[in-house]
Amino acid sequence: MTDSSVIDPEDRKIVTLARSARARNGVPEGAAVRDETGRTYVAGTVALDSLRLSALRTAVAMAVASGAKSLEAAAVVTDAETVSDEDRAAVRDLGGPGTPVLVAGPDGAVRATVTAG
């Protein structure tokens, strides 16, 4: 578990962005990632007939498509207790096994921090 009151301000920012994406788009999850230069990429769940992606995998894909070389951190706002193995793998592919993934509830409170590894 993670105490939300001691979250780094830059990590709090990506949680806030993820929460906003979830609420704005009315999707099950919102996610945000921060790359090696401090740029952020924000996404919601993609649920088309022909394409289904979690919010976190979508955010990672957006970072890659924009030229990011690595990730510093990721956040997902979800009702789930943790992130899927597939989501962790996407973060790991770009950020490495030690990249933190903050898991927050719909209220924005960080419930856990897991690593991509």
Backbone hydrogen bonds, N-H to C=O, Kabsch-Sander energy under -0.5 kcal/mol:
donor,donor_aa,acceptor,acceptor_aa,energy
2,T,111,R,-0.6
4,S,2,T,-0.8
6,V,3,D,-2.0
7,I,4,S,-1.1
12,R,8,D,-2.7
13,K,9,P,-1.9
14,I,10,E,-1.4
15,V,11,D,-1.8
16,T,12,R,-2.5
17,L,13,K,-2.5
18,A,14,I,-2.2
19,R,15,V,-2.6
20,S,16,T,-2.3
21,A,17,L,-2.2
22,R,18,A,-2.1
23,A,19,R,-2.3
24,R,20,S,-3.1
25,N,21,A,-2.0
26,G,22,R,-1.0
27,V,22,R,-1.4
30,G,77,V,-1.6
31,A,43,A,-2.8
32,A,75,A,-2.2
33,V,41,Y,-2.1
34,R,73,A,-2.6
35,D,39,R,-2.7
36,E,70,S,-1.3
38,G,35,D,-1.7
41,Y,33,V,-2.1
43,A,31,A,-2.6
45,T,29,E,-1.5
46,V,53,L,-2.8
47,A,45,T,-0.6
48,L,51,L,-3.1
53,L,46,V,-2.1
58,T,54,S,-2.0
59,A,55,A,-2.4
60,V,56,L,-2.3
61,A,57,R,-2.4
62,M,58,T,-2.3
63,A,59,A,-2.1
64,V,60,V,-2.5
65,A,61,A,-2.7
66,S,62,M,-1.2
67,G,64,V,-1.8
68,A,63,A,-2.6
72,E,34,R,-3.3
73,A,34,R,-1.2
74,A,100,P,-2.0
75,A,32,A,-2.6
76,V,102,L,-2.5
77,V,30,G,-3.2
78,T,76,V,-0.6
78,T,104,A,-2.6
88,R,84,S,-2.3
89,A,85,D,-2.3
90,A,86,E,-1.9
91,V,87,D,-2.0
92,R,88,R,-2.6
93,D,89,A,-2.6
94,L,90,A,-1.2
95,G,91,V,-3.5
96,G,92,R,-1.9
99,T,96,G,-1.4
101,V,114,V,-3.3
102,L,74,A,-3.0
102,L,100,P,-0.5
103,V,112,A,-3.2
104,A,76,V,-2.9
104,A,102,L,-0.6
105,G,109,A,-2.2
108,G,105,G,-2.6
111,R,103,V,-2.9
112,A,103,V,-1.6
114,V,101,V,-2.5
116,A,99,T,-1.7
117,G,97,P,-2.8
